[in-house]
Amino acid sequence: MVEELQRFGPFRALSADGKALLGQGTVAHRWTRPTAVLHKGQPVSGAFIVLEGRLRVFTIAPNGTEATLYFIAPGETCVIALNCLFNDLLYPAWVEAERATSAAVVPGAVYRRLFETETSIRDLTVQALSTLVYRLMTELETVHGSQYRQRLAQFVLAHANADGVLAATQEEIAGHLGTSREVVARLVRDLVKQQIVETGRGRLRIRDLFALRAVVSSSWRR
């Protein structure tokens, strides 16, 4: 497990004592399908470091709709979980593994000792905090300053791969945006009609990148 974590800079830079400490109780978890990892109100046992795949942190509104807060990519950790570890708090949101995902869980006591003795772990924690603040502020700005059409366009731009393909169903996109599949389906139909995107089974591909960007900037008018 220590070897897997050392693929990432902060853990590769650990001292010999730090590496030995990291090996004390750190375990790997692997999920082959979307799986709940943490529930709101659950105690946090350790620091989650994504090795492969992606973890999604989200909230659930009183009406049952979900809204994505941010994603945790390989080499990253969840600073909300770290905050819970350092301050003895219960986790305030939900976390799920997306498709094939693996993560290392460093026991809370071990992570706290590494934080005290290893500069690279302190740097990782500060970076995680700054990244979280940026992502949450971006999402907050998006939620309050954009219509669903703009939010959908922004989501596609942010998460499509290098070929302009977003591998997600309309139901999954609706879950990320905190709305219904019917709303997403209507918005996607409009974008398809305007030849901005095209759809396939469980996927969406950007056809007109500039027009999609214009949707986000509000300069594109229906």
N, C-alpha and C positions, 0 to 999 in steps of 0.2 A: 504493500500500500504506500509506504514512504517513497518507493521508486516511482510510482504513478504520479504522486504529488510533485515530485522533483522535476517533472516536465515543465512546471511553471516556475518562473523566476523567483518569487518570494520564498518558495520552499527549497529551491536549488541553492539559495544563498544562506540557508541555515548553517549554524555552527555544528560541529560534531555532537555537542551536547544537545543542541536543538533537534537534530535528526533523531537522536536516541529517544528524546522526550516525545517527539511526534509519533514514534512507533508504539507508544504506550496507550493502547486502547483505541487507536484510530481504526475505523472499519469502513468497508466499502458497501454501498447499496446500489443495486442495479434494478432498473425497471424496464420491461420490454414493451409496455403499453402505458397510456395515460393512467397515472396512479396518484392518489392523494398522498402527500408526503407530510404535511403539517396542517392541522386544523386550527381555526381560531379558538383561543382559550387554552391551547395545549402547552404544557411545559416544553422548553427547548433543551434537548440533551447535549447539543454540541454545535460547533460551527460547520455548516454545510459548504463544501468546496466542490463545485461541479467539475467532473473529469471529462465527460462526453455528453452530448445532447444539450438539454436546456431545462431549467426549472422556471415555472411561471408563478409569480406572486399576484394574488388577486383578492378582491373584496366581493361580497355578496350583498346586494341591496335588500331592503325589507320585502320587495316584491319578488325576490328570487333571482333577479338577473345578476350576472357576473360582470365585473369590469377589471381588466388587467391593470395592475399597478406598474410592474416592470418584469423583465426577464433576467435570469442569472445564467450567463454563458460560461463555457469552460474556462477554468482559471479564476473565476469570480466567486465571491461568497455573499451571503445574504446579510447585510448590515442590520436589518431588523432583528434577525436571529441573534446576532452578536450583541445588540443592545439588550435583548432579553437575557442573555447569558451574564452580562456584566452587571445588570440591574435587577436580576431575579424577577423578571416579568413574564407573563404568559404571552404567547404569540398572538398578535392582534389581527392577523389576516389568515389567508389560506395559501398553501403551496401545493402545486402538482407537478409531477414529472411529465414532460411532453414526449410521447413516443419512446424510443430507446434512449434512456438517459442513465448515467451513472454518476455517483457523487461520493466523496469521502466525508465522513463525519468525524471531526476531531472533538473529543470530549471537552466539555466546558472548562474543567479544571486545567487540562493540558493547554488549551488555547490561551487561557488567561496567563499561565506561566510563560508561554512563548511570547505573548504580547509584552510581558515585563522584561524579557531578556533578549529578544531578537528584534533588531531594527527592521528587518524585512517584513516581519509580521505586523509591526506597528504601521509601516508604510502601506501594507495591504489593507489594513483596517481603515486608515485615513482615506485611501483611494476608494474603497467600497462606500464609505460615507459620502464622499464628494460625488461619486457616480450616482448614488441613490438620490441625493438632493437634486441633481440635474434631471434625472429621469422623472422624479415625482413632480418637479416644477413644470417640465415639459408636458407631462400628462395632464396636470391641473390646468395649464394654459389651454391645452387642446380641448379638455372637457368644457371649460367655461367660455372659450372664445371661438369655438367652431361648431358648425352643424355636423350632423352625422355624415353627410356627403364629404365634407372636408376631412373628418376623422377617418373615414374609410380610405380616402386617397392617401392620407398620411401614413396609415397603417400599412398599406400595400407598398408604398415607397420605402418604408423603414424596414420591412421584413422580406421583401422579394429577394431572390438570389441574384447572382451576377447576370443571369440570362433574363431577368425580369419576371421570373416565375415565383408566385407565392403558393406554396403547397399547403393549402388549408381549405376546409369546407366552409360553406357560408354559415353553417351553425357554429363552427369554431371561431370564425371572424366575429360573429354576433356576440359570442361570449367574451372575446377580448374587448369589444367596444361597449359592452354593457347594454345591448339592445336585443331585439328579437331577430330571428332568422328571416322573417318576412320583410322587415325593414331593410336588412342587408340585401336580400334578393331583389327588392325593388330598385335599390341604389345601383346594384351591379348591372341590372337590366338597362338602366339609363346609360351607364358607362359603356356597355357593350353596343348599344344603339348608336352612340356617338363615336364608336370605333376607338375608344380610349383603351379598353381592355378586351380580352377575349377569355372565355371560360372553357374548362374541361372538367372531367371528373375529379373532384377534390383538388382542383388547382385553378389559378387565375394568372393570366400573363399580360404584362403591360404591352400595349401596341403603340401608344403615343405618349412617350415619357413627358414631353413638354406640356401637353394638355393636362396630364395628371398632376403635374406640378402646379399648373395654373389653378386647378381645383383647390389645392391647398392654400394658395396665396389669394384666393377669392377673385382672381382676375378672370377666371373662366365662368361664364354665365350659361345657365341652362337655356 
